Amino acid sequence: MGCGEGELARRLAARGLRVRGTDAAAEVIREARRRAEVTDVAVEFRAAPVEELEPARDSAELIVCCEVLEHLRDADAGLATVALLADPWAIVSVPREPLWRSLNVARLKYLHDFGNTPGHINHWSRRAFLRFLGRRLDVVEVRAPLPWTMALCRAPRISRS
C-alpha cells in the first residue's frame, strides 16, 4: 500500500512473487504501470487511497507499507488498515527522526523546514514508531538501516468477515 512509482513492487515481482500495488495518486500509478511494462514485470497496480482499501479485495499474506505513514493525516487509521489487510504479515517502515531531518540539513536540503521532507507530517523515533506499531500489530523483528526504521509485524488474529 502506497507503492509510489512501483520500484519495490517491481523488484518483488521480478523475484517471482505475485504483487499488487496501490497508491492514492492516479498519476503515480500510471508511472508505476509504465515502468513495469518497460521492464516486462507483471504487477497489478490500482489507484486507491489507504482509506478505501478493504479486506475482501486488498488483504494479502504480506502487506508492504514503506514510506507511507509519515504522509497520512490520520496515521493511526492507516495503521489500522495495515492491520486489517495483513493476513498475517506486514512490513512497515518510516524515516527515523530526528536523524532523517539532520541528514537532510547536512546535505543542505529543506533548510527552510529544518530538514523536514515535503509531505512528511508524522515523525517517529525508532522507539516511538515501535510503540505506535504495537497499538495494532505484533512486532516480530526490527531493522534500522540508516536512516529508516523497518519492522516485520504480524496482525493479531481477528475475524476478517
N, C-alpha and C positions, 0 to 999 in steps of 0.2 A: 504494500500500500504506500502510495506516494512514490512511484517508480521514477519520476522525472523523465529524463530522456532515454531511460531504459538500459543504461550501461550495466548495472548489476544484473538485471533481468536477462540480458543477452549473454552475459558470462555464465550464468547458471544454466540457461538453455543450451549453450554450447557444450556443457558437460553432460548433456543428456537428460536434464530434468524437464518436466512439464511445468511451464511458467506462465502465470497470468499477472499482468501488471495494471495497476490503476493509479491515476493521478487526477487531481481536481482540474487541471488546466488542459483544455482540449488541444491547444496549440502544442503543448509539450508532448501529448500523446501522439499527435501527428508526426512529430520529430522522432519519437521512440519507434513508431512503426516504420518510418523511412530508414532509420539506422538498422533496424532488424532485417528489413528487406535487402539492404545493401550487403550485409554480412551473411545473408542466407540462413538466418536463425529463426526458428519458429517460436514466437511469443504472442500470446493473445493480450492485446492492450485495450483498455477501455477508459474513457474519461468518466470519472465518478469521484466526487468529494468523499472524504472519510465518513462524513455524516450519513451518506447514502448507502454505504456498504452494509450488506446483510448476510447472515449465516447461510441461508438457503442457496445463495448464489456465490458468495465470496469466501466461505470458510475453506481452509486448506490445512494439510498436515503441518505445513510450516508457513507462517506469516512473517514476512520481512518488512520491517518498518525502520528504515535507516534514514536519518536526516529529515525527519518529518515532524516530530512532536514539538520541536523548537519553533515551528512556524504556525502552530494551531492556536487560535484564540481560546479554545477550551481543550487544553492538553489532557485533562482527566477524561473527557468524553472520548478523545482519540485513543487513549489507553484502554478505556472500556471496550471500544470497538476491536482493538487488537486482541484483548482477552476473549471476546465473544467469537471472533473468527478463528483463533488459533485452535487447531484440533489435532494435537495438543500444543505444538511448539510455536515459539516466536523468537525472532532475533530482533532486538530493538537497540538503536544507537542514537546518541546525541553528541554534539560537541561538548567537551569538558571545560567548564568555566571555573575560575576566570582565565585558565590557560588559553582558551580559544581567542579571547579578546586580546590578551597580552601578545600572542603570536601575531595577530593582525596588526597591532600597534608597532611591533618590532619590524614588520615589513612595510610600515607606513601606509596601511590600508584602513579605511573607515575611521580616520582620526577624529572627524567631527562627531562621531558617535562612540568615541572611546573604544574603538576596535570592534564594535558590535556589527556583525554582518547584516545587511539589509534583509528584512523579513524575519529575523530572529526575535521573537517576542517572549520566549521562555528560555530560562537559563538554569542549568543544574551543575553542581559539582558532582564528582563521582558518587560520593556518599548520599547526597540529596537525590540523585537520579535513582539509585538503588532503593531508597526509601519510597520514592514515588512509584516505581515498578511494583514494589511489594504490596501496594494497595490492592492490586488486581491480579498479579501474576506471581508464580513461584520462581524466583531467580535461581537458576541451576548452575550457571557459570558466568564469570565476568572476565572480560579482557579490556585492557586500556591502552590500545595503541595510540601514540600521540597523534592528534590531540582529542581523541574521542573516548567515550565510554560505551562499550558494547556488551550486551547481555543476552545470553541464551536463557529463555524462560519457558515455563510450562504453564498452560492455563489450568486453573483448578477445574476439576470435573464438575460440569453442570449439564442440565438438560438443554439440548440445543433445539428443541422443538418450539 
